Amino acid sequence: MHNDFVAEFPQSKEVFNAKTFLIMNQNYPGNWKLSVQQIIVESNSVVSEIRVETNEKVEIGISIIKLMDGKIINIREFWPEPFDIPKWRTLLLQY
């Protein structure tokens, strides 16, 4: 990670430096399995979609990652909550 690394969770307004970001991830509670769904790279920007499975649920995480000098300088993580399909869109489904 870059010396000026910052990680942001806009939904909860959390901000981490490199040390606290690693500590947070190392101490994440429970047993979980992470799988990368996709990664998109464009110049010094990366977007990743991950799937995290625990005994209780499955979560999807989206990260927007900025690179500087070949190192990660910024991560913005989003953890969207699942929701039911609005009734007005059910007739538009293709599957």
Backbone torsions as a table, in degrees:
resi	resn	phi	psi	omega
1	MET	NA	150.4	178.1
2	HIS	-67.9	150.6	179.3
3	ASN	-58.8	-29.1	-178.9
4	ASP	-98.2	22.6	-177.1
5	PHE	-55.5	138.1	173.1
6	VAL	-140.7	133.3	173.2
7	ALA	-113.8	136.2	-177.9
8	GLU	-125.9	137.7	171.6
9	PHE	-115.3	88.8	-174.3
10	PRO	-56.7	-33.1	-176.7
11	GLN	-66.1	-34.0	-179.5
12	SER	-108.0	-2.6	179.6
13	LYS	65.2	25.6	176.2
14	GLU	-83.7	144.8	175.8
15	VAL	-134.6	131.8	-177.6
16	PHE	-124.4	147.8	165.9
17	ASN	-91.8	-178.4	-175.9
18	ALA	-59.4	-44.6	-177.1
19	LYS	-64.6	-48.6	-177.1
20	THR	-71.5	-28.9	176.6
21	PHE	-65.8	-43.5	178.0
22	LEU	-66.1	-42.5	178.2
23	ILE	-61.0	-43.9	179.5
24	MET	-59.3	-45.7	-179.0
25	ASN	-69.5	-36.9	179.2
26	GLN	-67.9	-26.8	-176.2
27	ASN	-106.2	13.9	179.1
28	TYR	-60.5	128.2	-172.7
29	PRO	-71.5	154.8	173.0
30	GLY	82.7	177.4	175.6
31	ASN	-96.2	126.8	-177.7
32	TRP	-142.2	155.3	-179.6
33	LYS	-127.2	126.7	-178.3
34	LEU	-109.1	136.5	173.6
35	SER	-134.5	138.7	179.3
36	VAL	-83.5	124.9	179.6
37	GLN	-89.4	-41.1	175.6
38	GLN	-164.5	154.5	175.8
39	ILE	-135.0	132.6	177.1
40	ILE	-120.5	127.7	-178.3
41	VAL	-120.1	130.7	175.9
42	GLU	-142.6	105.6	179.6
43	SER	58.8	-117.8	-178.6
44	ASN	-100.1	21.2	179.7
45	SER	-123.7	140.7	179.1
46	VAL	-134.4	138.1	172.7
47	VAL	-121.3	131.0	178.2
48	SER	-125.9	147.7	172.8
49	GLU	-120.2	123.9	179.7
50	ILE	-122.2	159.2	176.3
51	ARG	-121.8	125.3	179.5
52	VAL	-116.9	122.2	179.7
53	GLU	-109.5	132.9	171.7
54	THR	-123.4	-179.5	176.7
55	ASN	-65.3	-24.4	-173.8
56	GLU	-95.6	-35.0	-174.0
57	LYS	-163.4	174.9	175.0
58	VAL	-116.5	131.5	178.5
59	GLU	-123.5	150.5	175.9
60	ILE	-112.5	131.3	177.5
61	GLY	-118.2	138.3	176.9
62	ILE	-117.9	126.9	179.1
63	SER	-121.7	135.1	171.8
64	ILE	-108.0	118.3	-170.8
65	ILE	-118.1	132.5	176.6
66	LYS	-111.9	137.5	179.3
67	LEU	-110.7	147.5	172.7
68	MET	-144.1	128.9	-179.0
69	ASP	56.0	34.8	177.4
70	GLY	76.9	8.4	-179.7
71	LYS	-124.3	155.8	178.1
72	ILE	-73.8	122.8	177.3
73	ILE	-105.8	-26.5	-177.6
74	ASN	-149.8	138.7	171.9
75	ILE	-130.5	131.4	171.0
76	ARG	-116.7	114.8	-177.1
77	GLU	-105.5	137.4	177.8
78	PHE	-126.1	134.8	179.8
79	TRP	-123.9	82.6	-177.2
80	PRO	-68.5	141.9	177.3
81	GLU	-84.5	139.0	174.9
82	PRO	-64.9	154.3	177.3
83	PHE	-147.7	156.7	179.1
84	ASP	-72.4	151.3	177.5
85	ILE	-67.3	128.9	175.2
86	PRO	-61.1	140.9	-176.2
87	LYS	-55.1	-38.1	-176.6
88	TRP	-65.0	-18.7	-179.8
89	ARG	-97.6	-8.3	-175.7
90	THR	-61.9	-31.8	179.4
91	LEU	-75.3	-11.3	-177.8
92	LEU	-93.5	-7.0	-177.0
93	LEU	-65.1	143.3	-179.1
94	GLN	-100.7	1.8	178.8
95	TYR	-139.9	NA	NA
